[in-house]
Amino acid sequence: MHLKIVKSGADYRTKLEPDGIVSGHKPSVDVMFESLVPFANNVVAAILTGMGKDGAQGLRNIKHNGGFTVAQDEASCVVFGMPKVAIEQDAVMEVKDIHDIAPTLLNHLTQTNAGSRL
C-alpha cells in the first residue's frame, strides 16, 4: 500500500492506497511526497539514505511549490542513492548530516513561525 497525506478540514490524515508500482516501488516515497504538493507551502520534508531515485521527483515538486526540503549528506548515508538523485534534480534546499536534519527542520519551523506545518 502507498501512504498518502490528505487534508481533512483543518487536519491532515494518513490514507493507504493500493495503487500500482511507482518509481519501481510499492510503497513509494514519491507517492507520499506528491500527496503533500497541494499544501507544500505548509510542508517540511527530508529524504534519507536509500537506493535508487524514489522520492526525488516528489521532493522536487514540494520544493518548487513552496515547501522546505533537506537531504541527508553522503558521509552519513549507508546508501547515497536517493539523496544524491534528489540533490541532482534540484529538489533539495539544504544537505545535512543525519544528526542535523531534525534540528534543521525544527529550526526552519521556528524561524518561519509555522506551528501548523507538517
N, C-alpha and C positions, 0 to 999 in steps of 0.2 A: 504494500500500500504506500502511496505517496502521502506525505504530510503537507497540508496547506494551512495557511493562516487566513482566516476570514474575519471581516468586521461584522459584528452583530450589535446594532445600536451603537452605544458608546464603548462597547467592549470588543476585544479580539478573542477569537476562539480557534482551537485547532480542529482540523477536519481531515479524515483519512479518505483517500480516493483510490479506487482500483484502476486508474488509468494505465496506459501502456508504458513500455520502457522509454526513458528519456536520457539522452547522453550516455546510453549504454547501461543505465542503472534503474533499478526499482527497489527501494525508493531512490529518488533523485533529489539532490540539493538544488538543482536548477528549478524544479517544480516548486519547492518550498520558497526559494528566493523570488521566483516570478509571482507567487501569490502575494508577496509583500509590495510589489511595484505600485499598485493603485494608491497606497498610502506611504510611499517611500520617504516622503519628507518627514515622517514620524518613525523612521527605522534607523537603527544602528546594526550593522551586520559584520561578521568576521568569517573568513574562510581559513580553515586549519589544514594541517598535514593530510595528505591523501594522494592517491594515484589517479591520473587522468585529468580530464577537463571539466568534470561535473561541477557545477556551481559558478563557473567563471561568467557565463553569459547572464545568468540571473543576477549575480552580484553587480555586473556592469550596468544592468538596467536599473537596479536600486540606486547606484551612484549617480547615473545620468538623469534620474528623476527626483533628486534632492536628498537621498539617504547618505549616511556616513558609513564608509567601508574600510575595513582593515584586513590585512593578510598576515599570516604567520611567516616569519623570515626563514630563509633556507637553513641557517645554522641550528635552529631549534626544531626543525621538522624531521620526522623519521623518513617521510617521502615528500619531496618538494614539488610534486606534480600539480596538484590543484591550486595551491597558492601561486606557483610560477606562471601558470596559464592565466590566472586572474590578473596578475601584475602585467603580463604581456598584452592583455586585451584591454588595458586602461580601465580596469574595474575597481582599482584599489586607490584609496586616498593616503593610507599610511601602511608601512610594513614594520612589524614589531616582533620581538622575541615573545615566545608563548607566555612568559610570565608578565609581560607588559600589555597584553591585549585587553584583559578585563579592566585594568586601571585606565587604559586609553579610552575605552568605550564609556566608562563611568565619568571620566573627566570631560569627554565631549558632551555628555548629557548634562553635566553640571554647568558647563560653560554656556550651553545654549538654553539653559533653564527649561529643559524639555522633560519634565517629570512624567509626562504621559506617553513618552516614546516607548516602543517595544524593546 
